[in-house]
Amino acid sequence: MKLVILDRDGVINEDSDDYIKSAEEFHFIPGSLEAIARLNQAGYRVAVATNQSGLARGYFDLDTLNTMHGKLRQALAALGGHIELIAFCPHGPDDGCDCRKPLPGLLREIGERLGISVAGVPVIGDTLRDVEAARAVGASPILVRTGKGERTLTNNKGLEGVAVYADLGEAVDALLAVR
C-alpha cells in the first residue's frame, strides 16, 4: 500500500498567523477532505505531520488538539475517508527537539509507526519547512499555494524541483494521474 504525508494547517484546514486554537477555528479548505478520501479510495494510506507549537505556547491544550483532530476524522469518515496517523510536534521553536519541521523527526516517526520507508513518499505542504523535512528523509516534496504557500513561493528559495499545485485537490489529481 502507498503512503502520502500531509501537513495540516494550510493544506487540510485554513491556517492563521494567530494559530488555530479551537475546533471552532478549525475550518477545512474547500475540497481538501474530498481529496483525502480520493487518496484512500485509490489505495493510499494518509498520514499527517504537523508542528503544533501552540501547545508549548499555552494557546491550547492536548484535549483541544484531540478535539480538532476528532473533527477532522469525523468529517473525513462522512466522505468515506480516513487518516491513518497524525504525528505532531508539541514543542516550541527553541525547545531543541528533532520532531519540529524542518527537522525530519515527524516523518521518521510516521515511517517507523507504519512500518514503511518514507523515501520517495509524497509529502504535501505549504511551507519551506515541509519541503526541507521531506528532503531530509528522501521523500518527494510537493507545495500547495494554500495556507502559507503563496508566501513560500514569493521567497522562492529552496524550492528547486518541487512540484507546485493550487491546493490539495489539484496535488491529489496529479498524484492519481501518474499511478
VOGU-742087 format. One record per residue: residue number from 1; x, y, z of N, C-alpha, C in turn. Coordinates in nm, 2 decimals. Example, Ala and Ser with C-alpha at 12.3 -4.5 7.8 and 13.67 -1.06 7.14 Angstrom:
2
SITE   i    npx    npy    npz   capx   capy   capz    cpx    cpy    cpz
SITE   1   1.32  -0.57   0.78   1.23  -0.45   0.78   1.32  -0.33   0.78
SITE   2   1.28  -0.22   0.71   1.37  -0.11   0.71   1.29   0.00   0.79
This chain:
179
SITE   i    npx    npy    npz   capx   capy   capz    cpx    cpy    cpz
SITE   1   0.08  -0.12   0.00   0.00   0.00   0.00   0.09   0.13   0.00
SITE   2   0.05   0.23  -0.07   0.12   0.35  -0.09   0.09   0.45   0.02
SITE   3   0.17   0.54   0.05   0.16   0.64   0.16   0.17   0.78   0.10
SITE   4   0.09   0.87   0.15   0.11   1.02   0.13   0.11   1.08   0.27
SITE   5   0.20   1.18   0.29   0.21   1.25   0.41   0.17   1.40   0.39
SITE   6   0.08   1.45   0.47   0.03   1.58   0.46   0.06   1.67   0.58
SITE   7   0.09   1.79   0.55   0.10   1.89   0.66  -0.05   1.92   0.69
SITE   8  -0.08   1.98   0.80  -0.22   2.00   0.84  -0.26   2.15   0.81
SITE   9  -0.21   2.24   0.89  -0.26   2.38   0.87  -0.21   2.44   0.74
SITE  10  -0.30   2.49   0.66  -0.27   2.54   0.53  -0.28   2.44   0.41
SITE  11  -0.29   2.32   0.45  -0.31   2.21   0.34  -0.45   2.15   0.36
SITE  12  -0.48   2.11   0.48  -0.61   2.04   0.50  -0.71   2.15   0.55
SITE  13  -0.67   2.23   0.64  -0.75   2.33   0.70  -0.69   2.47   0.69
SITE  14  -0.77   2.57   0.70  -0.73   2.71   0.69  -0.62   2.73   0.80
SITE  15  -0.52   2.81   0.77  -0.42   2.85   0.86  -0.44   2.99   0.91
SITE  16  -0.37   3.02   1.02  -0.38   3.16   1.08  -0.24   3.19   1.14
SITE  17  -0.19   3.31   1.12  -0.07   3.35   1.19  -0.10   3.36   1.34
SITE  18  -0.22   3.36   1.38  -0.26   3.37   1.52  -0.28   3.23   1.58
SITE  19  -0.26   3.12   1.50  -0.27   2.98   1.54  -0.42   2.94   1.54
SITE  20  -0.44   2.82   1.51  -0.57   2.76   1.52  -0.58   2.70   1.66
SITE  21  -0.67   2.76   1.74  -0.67   2.73   1.89  -0.79   2.66   1.94
SITE  22  -0.88   2.63   1.85  -1.00   2.56   1.89  -1.07   2.49   1.77
SITE  23  -1.16   2.40   1.81  -1.23   2.33   1.70  -1.32   2.43   1.62
SITE  24  -1.36   2.53   1.69  -1.44   2.64   1.62  -1.36   2.71   1.52
SITE  25  -1.23   2.73   1.54  -1.15   2.79   1.44  -1.09   2.70   1.34
SITE  26  -1.12   2.57   1.35  -1.07   2.47   1.26  -1.16   2.45   1.14
SITE  27  -1.13   2.52   1.03  -1.22   2.52   0.91  -1.14   2.46   0.79
SITE  28  -1.20   2.36   0.73  -1.14   2.29   0.62  -1.13   2.37   0.49
SITE  29  -1.02   2.36   0.42  -1.00   2.42   0.29  -1.10   2.35   0.20
SITE  30  -1.18   2.42   0.12  -1.27   2.35   0.03  -1.20   2.25  -0.06
SITE  31  -1.25   2.13  -0.06  -1.20   2.02  -0.15  -1.09   1.94  -0.08
SITE  32  -1.04   1.98   0.03  -0.93   1.90   0.10  -0.97   1.77   0.15
SITE  33  -1.09   1.76   0.21  -1.14   1.64   0.26  -1.17   1.54   0.15
SITE  34  -1.23   1.59   0.05  -1.26   1.51  -0.07  -1.13   1.45  -0.13
SITE  35  -1.03   1.53  -0.13  -0.90   1.49  -0.19  -0.84   1.37  -0.11
SITE  36  -0.85   1.38   0.03  -0.80   1.28   0.11  -0.88   1.15   0.09
SITE  37  -1.01   1.16   0.08  -1.10   1.05   0.05  -1.06   0.98  -0.08
SITE  38  -1.03   1.06  -0.18  -0.99   1.01  -0.31  -0.86   0.93  -0.30
SITE  39  -0.77   0.98  -0.22  -0.64   0.91  -0.20  -0.67   0.77  -0.14
SITE  40  -0.76   0.77  -0.03  -0.79   0.64   0.03  -0.86   0.55  -0.06
SITE  41  -0.95   0.60  -0.14  -1.02   0.51  -0.24  -0.93   0.46  -0.35
SITE  42  -0.82   0.53  -0.37  -0.72   0.48  -0.47  -0.61   0.39  -0.40
SITE  43  -0.63   0.35  -0.28  -0.54   0.26  -0.21  -0.43   0.32  -0.13
SITE  44  -0.43   0.45  -0.11  -0.32   0.52  -0.04  -0.36   0.53   0.11
SITE  45  -0.25   0.51   0.19  -0.26   0.54   0.33  -0.22   0.69   0.34
SITE  46  -0.29   0.76   0.43  -0.27   0.90   0.45  -0.23   0.93   0.60
SITE  47  -0.12   1.00   0.61  -0.07   1.04   0.75  -0.05   1.19   0.75
SITE  48  -0.06   1.25   0.86  -0.04   1.39   0.88   0.08   1.42   0.97
SITE  49   0.17   1.51   0.93   0.28   1.55   1.01   0.27   1.70   1.03
SITE  50   0.25   1.74   1.16   0.21   1.88   1.19   0.29   1.94   1.31
SITE  51   0.35   2.06   1.29   0.40   2.13   1.40   0.29   2.19   1.48
SITE  52   0.28   2.18   1.61   0.17   2.23   1.69   0.23   2.30   1.81
SITE  53   0.32   2.41   1.78   0.38   2.48   1.89   0.28   2.56   1.98
SITE  54   0.16   2.57   1.94   0.06   2.63   2.02   0.04   2.56   2.15
SITE  55   0.07   2.43   2.15   0.07   2.35   2.28   0.18   2.41   2.37
SITE  56   0.30   2.42   2.33   0.41   2.47   2.41   0.39   2.62   2.45
SITE  57   0.32   2.69   2.37   0.30   2.83   2.39   0.18   2.86   2.48
SITE  58   0.10   2.75   2.51  -0.01   2.76   2.60  -0.14   2.81   2.53
SITE  59  -0.14   2.81   2.40  -0.26   2.86   2.33  -0.38   2.77   2.33
SITE  60  -0.35   2.64   2.34  -0.45   2.53   2.36  -0.38   2.41   2.43
SITE  61  -0.47   2.32   2.47  -0.41   2.20   2.54  -0.43   2.08   2.45
SITE  62  -0.38   1.97   2.50  -0.39   1.84   2.43  -0.53   1.80   2.40
SITE  63  -0.62   1.82   2.50  -0.76   1.78   2.47  -0.82   1.86   2.36
SITE  64  -0.79   1.99   2.35  -0.84   2.07   2.24  -0.78   2.03   2.11
SITE  65  -0.65   1.99   2.10  -0.59   1.94   1.98  -0.66   1.81   1.94
SITE  66  -0.69   1.72   2.04  -0.76   1.60   2.01  -0.90   1.62   1.96
SITE  67  -0.96   1.73   2.01  -1.10   1.76   1.96  -1.09   1.81   1.81
SITE  68  -0.99   1.89   1.78  -0.97   1.93   1.64  -0.95   1.81   1.55
SITE  69  -0.86   1.72   1.59  -0.84   1.60   1.51  -0.96   1.51   1.50
SITE  70  -1.04   1.51   1.61  -1.16   1.43   1.61  -1.26   1.49   1.50
SITE  71  -1.26   1.62   1.50  -1.35   1.69   1.40  -1.30   1.65   1.26
SITE  72  -1.17   1.65   1.24  -1.12   1.61   1.11  -1.15   1.47   1.07
SITE  73  -1.13   1.38   1.16  -1.16   1.23   1.14  -1.31   1.21   1.11
SITE  74  -1.39   1.28   1.19  -1.54   1.26   1.17  -1.58   1.31   1.03
SITE  75  -1.53   1.43   1.00  -1.57   1.49   0.87  -1.52   1.40   0.75
SITE  76  -1.40   1.34   0.77  -1.35   1.25   0.66  -1.43   1.12   0.65
SITE  77  -1.47   1.07   0.77  -1.54   0.94   0.77  -1.68   0.96   0.70
SITE  78  -1.74   1.08   0.71  -1.86   1.11   0.64  -1.84   1.10   0.49
SITE  79  -1.72   1.12   0.44  -1.69   1.11   0.30  -1.63   0.98   0.26
SITE  80  -1.62   0.89   0.35  -1.55   0.76   0.32  -1.40   0.76   0.32
SITE  81  -1.35   0.86   0.39  -1.20   0.87   0.40  -1.15   0.86   0.54
SITE  82  -1.02   0.85   0.56  -0.96   0.84   0.69  -0.82   0.88   0.69
SITE  83  -0.77   0.92   0.80  -0.62   0.94   0.82  -0.57   0.84   0.91
SITE  84  -0.47   0.77   0.87  -0.42   0.66   0.94  -0.34   0.70   1.07
SITE  85  -0.27   0.81   1.06  -0.19   0.85   1.17  -0.17   1.00   1.16
SITE  86  -0.18   1.07   1.28  -0.15   1.21   1.29  -0.03   1.22   1.39
SITE  87   0.08   1.26   1.34   0.20   1.28   1.42   0.22   1.43   1.44
SITE  88   0.24   1.48   1.56   0.25   1.62   1.58   0.37   1.65   1.67
SITE  89   0.43   1.77   1.65   0.53   1.82   1.74   0.47   1.92   1.83
SITE  90   0.48   1.89   1.96   0.42   1.98   2.06   0.51   2.09   2.11
SITE  91   0.63   2.09   2.06   0.74   2.18   2.11   0.74   2.32   2.05
SITE  92   0.80   2.41   2.12   0.82   2.55   2.07   0.95   2.55   1.98
SITE  93   0.97   2.66   1.91   1.09   2.67   1.82   1.22   2.66   1.89
SITE  94   1.23   2.69   2.02   1.36   2.69   2.09   1.38   2.57   2.18
SITE  95   1.29   2.47   2.17   1.29   2.35   2.26   1.40   2.25   2.23
SITE  96   1.46   2.26   2.11   1.57   2.17   2.08   1.53   2.02   2.05
SITE  97   1.40   2.01   2.00   1.36   1.87   1.97   1.40   1.84   1.82
SITE  98   1.38   1.71   1.78   1.41   1.67   1.65   1.29   1.65   1.56
SITE  99   1.17   1.68   1.63   1.05   1.65   1.56   0.99   1.77   1.49
SITE 100   1.03   1.89   1.53   0.98   2.01   1.47   1.03   2.04   1.33
SITE 101   0.94   2.03   1.23   0.98   2.06   1.09   1.05   2.20   1.09
SITE 102   1.16   2.22   1.02   1.21   2.14   0.91   1.29   2.02   0.94
SITE 103   1.31   1.99   1.07   1.38   1.86   1.11   1.29   1.74   1.07
SITE 104   1.35   1.63   1.05   1.27   1.52   0.99   1.21   1.42   1.09
SITE 105   1.21   1.45   1.22   1.17   1.36   1.32   1.02   1.31   1.30
SITE 106   0.93   1.40   1.27   0.79   1.36   1.25   0.78   1.26   1.13
SITE 107   0.85   1.29   1.02   0.84   1.20   0.91   0.90   1.06   0.94
SITE 108   1.01   1.06   1.01   1.07   0.93   1.05   0.97   0.86   1.15
SITE 109   0.91   0.93   1.24   0.81   0.87   1.33   0.70   0.80   1.25
SITE 110   0.65   0.87   1.15   0.54   0.81   1.07   0.59   0.68   1.00
SITE 111   0.71   0.69   0.94   0.76   0.57   0.88   0.78   0.45   0.97
SITE 112   0.83   0.48   1.09   0.85   0.38   1.19   0.72   0.32   1.24
SITE 113   0.63   0.41   1.27   0.50   0.36   1.33   0.41   0.29   1.23
SITE 114   0.43   0.32   1.10   0.35   0.25   0.99   0.43   0.14   0.93
SITE 115   0.56   0.12   0.97   0.65   0.02   0.92   0.67   0.03   0.77
SITE 116   0.69   0.16   0.72   0.71   0.19   0.58   0.83   0.28   0.57
SITE 117   0.91   0.26   0.46   1.01   0.36   0.43   0.94   0.48   0.38
SITE 118   0.99   0.60   0.42   0.93   0.72   0.37   1.01   0.78   0.25
SITE 119   1.11   0.71   0.21   1.19   0.75   0.09   1.10   0.75  -0.03
SITE 120   1.09   0.86  -0.10   1.01   0.87  -0.22   0.87   0.90  -0.20
SITE 121   0.82   0.90  -0.07   0.68   0.92  -0.04   0.65   1.07  -0.07
SITE 122   0.53   1.10  -0.13   0.49   1.24  -0.15   0.46   1.30  -0.01
SITE 123   0.52   1.42   0.01   0.49   1.50   0.13   0.44   1.63   0.08
SITE 124   0.31   1.66   0.11   0.24   1.78   0.06   0.23   1.88   0.17
SITE 125   0.29   2.00   0.15   0.29   2.10   0.25   0.28   2.24   0.18
SITE 126   0.28   2.34   0.27   0.27   2.48   0.22   0.38   2.57   0.26
SITE 127   0.49   2.51   0.32   0.60   2.60   0.36   0.73   2.53   0.33
SITE 128   0.84   2.61   0.33   0.97   2.56   0.31   1.01   2.46   0.41
SITE 129   0.96   2.47   0.53   0.98   2.37   0.64   0.94   2.23   0.60
SITE 130   0.82   2.23   0.53   0.77   2.10   0.49   0.86   2.04   0.38
SITE 131   0.90   2.12   0.29   0.99   2.08   0.18   1.12   2.03   0.24
SITE 132   1.18   2.10   0.33   1.31   2.06   0.39   1.30   1.93   0.47
SITE 133   1.19   1.92   0.54   1.18   1.79   0.62   1.16   1.67   0.52
SITE 134   1.09   1.69   0.41   1.07   1.58   0.31   1.21   1.55   0.25
SITE 135   1.28   1.65   0.21   1.41   1.62   0.15   1.51   1.55   0.25
SITE 136   1.50   1.58   0.38   1.59   1.52   0.48   1.57   1.37   0.49
SITE 137   1.46   1.32   0.45   1.43   1.18   0.46   1.42   1.11   0.32
SITE 138   1.45   1.19   0.22   1.45   1.13   0.08   1.31   1.12   0.03
SITE 139   1.21   1.19   0.09   1.07   1.19   0.04   1.06   1.29  -0.08
SITE 140   0.95   1.29  -0.13   0.92   1.38  -0.25   0.83   1.49  -0.22
SITE 141   0.89   1.61  -0.20   0.81   1.73  -0.15   0.72   1.78  -0.26
SITE 142   0.60   1.83  -0.22   0.51   1.89  -0.31   0.46   2.01  -0.23
SITE 143   0.45   2.13  -0.30   0.40   2.25  -0.24   0.26   2.29  -0.29
SITE 144   0.17   2.33  -0.20   0.04   2.38  -0.24   0.04   2.53  -0.21
SITE 145  -0.04   2.61  -0.29  -0.04   2.75  -0.28  -0.13   2.80  -0.17
SITE 146  -0.21   2.71  -0.11  -0.30   2.75   0.00  -0.22   2.77   0.13
SITE 147  -0.28   2.82   0.23  -0.21   2.85   0.36  -0.10   2.95   0.33
SITE 148   0.02   2.91   0.37   0.14   3.00   0.35   0.21   2.97   0.22
SITE 149   0.15   2.89   0.13   0.21   2.85   0.01   0.25   2.97  -0.08
SITE 150   0.16   3.07  -0.10   0.19   3.18  -0.18   0.31   3.26  -0.12
SITE 151   0.32   3.28   0.01   0.43   3.34   0.07   0.56   3.27   0.05
SITE 152   0.55   3.13   0.06   0.67   3.05   0.04   0.72   3.07  -0.11
SITE 153   0.63   3.07  -0.20   0.67   3.09  -0.34   0.73   3.23  -0.37
SITE 154   0.68   3.33  -0.30   0.73   3.46  -0.32   0.88   3.46  -0.28
SITE 155   0.92   3.39  -0.17   1.06   3.38  -0.13   1.14   3.30  -0.23
SITE 156   1.08   3.19  -0.28   1.13   3.11  -0.39   1.27   3.05  -0.36
SITE 157   1.31   3.04  -0.23   1.44   2.98  -0.20   1.42   2.84  -0.16
SITE 158   1.50   2.74  -0.21   1.50   2.61  -0.17   1.38   2.52  -0.23
SITE 159   1.33   2.58  -0.34   1.21   2.51  -0.40   1.25   2.44  -0.53
SITE 160   1.37   2.44  -0.56   1.42   2.38  -0.69   1.36   2.24  -0.71
SITE 161   1.30   2.21  -0.82   1.25   2.08  -0.85   1.12   2.04  -0.77
SITE 162   1.06   2.13  -0.70   0.94   2.10  -0.62   0.82   2.12  -0.70
SITE 163   0.73   2.03  -0.72   0.60   2.04  -0.79   0.51   2.14  -0.71
SITE 164   0.44   2.23  -0.77   0.36   2.32  -0.71   0.22   2.31  -0.76
SITE 165   0.12   2.31  -0.68  -0.02   2.30  -0.72  -0.11   2.40  -0.64
SITE 166  -0.22   2.43  -0.70  -0.31   2.53  -0.64  -0.35   2.49  -0.50
SITE 167  -0.39   2.36  -0.48  -0.44   2.32  -0.35  -0.42   2.16  -0.34
SITE 168  -0.47   2.11  -0.23  -0.45   1.97  -0.21  -0.53   1.89  -0.32
SITE 169  -0.65   1.93  -0.35  -0.72   1.86  -0.46  -0.65   1.85  -0.59
SITE 170  -0.58   1.96  -0.63  -0.50   1.95  -0.75  -0.38   1.87  -0.74
SITE 171  -0.32   1.87  -0.62  -0.20   1.78  -0.60  -0.24   1.64  -0.60
SITE 172  -0.35   1.60  -0.54  -0.40   1.46  -0.54  -0.44   1.42  -0.69
SITE 173  -0.50   1.51  -0.76  -0.53   1.48  -0.90  -0.41   1.44  -0.98
SITE 174  -0.30   1.52  -0.96  -0.17   1.49  -1.02  -0.11   1.36  -0.98
SITE 175  -0.12   1.33  -0.85  -0.07   1.20  -0.80  -0.14   1.08  -0.86
SITE 176  -0.27   1.09  -0.86  -0.35   0.98  -0.91  -0.34   0.97  -1.06
SITE 177  -0.31   1.07  -1.13  -0.29   1.06  -1.27  -0.17   0.98  -1.31
SITE 178  -0.07   0.97  -1.22   0.05   0.91  -1.26   0.07   0.77  -1.20
SITE 179  -0.03   0.72  -1.12  -0.02   0.59  -1.05  -0.03   0.48  -1.14
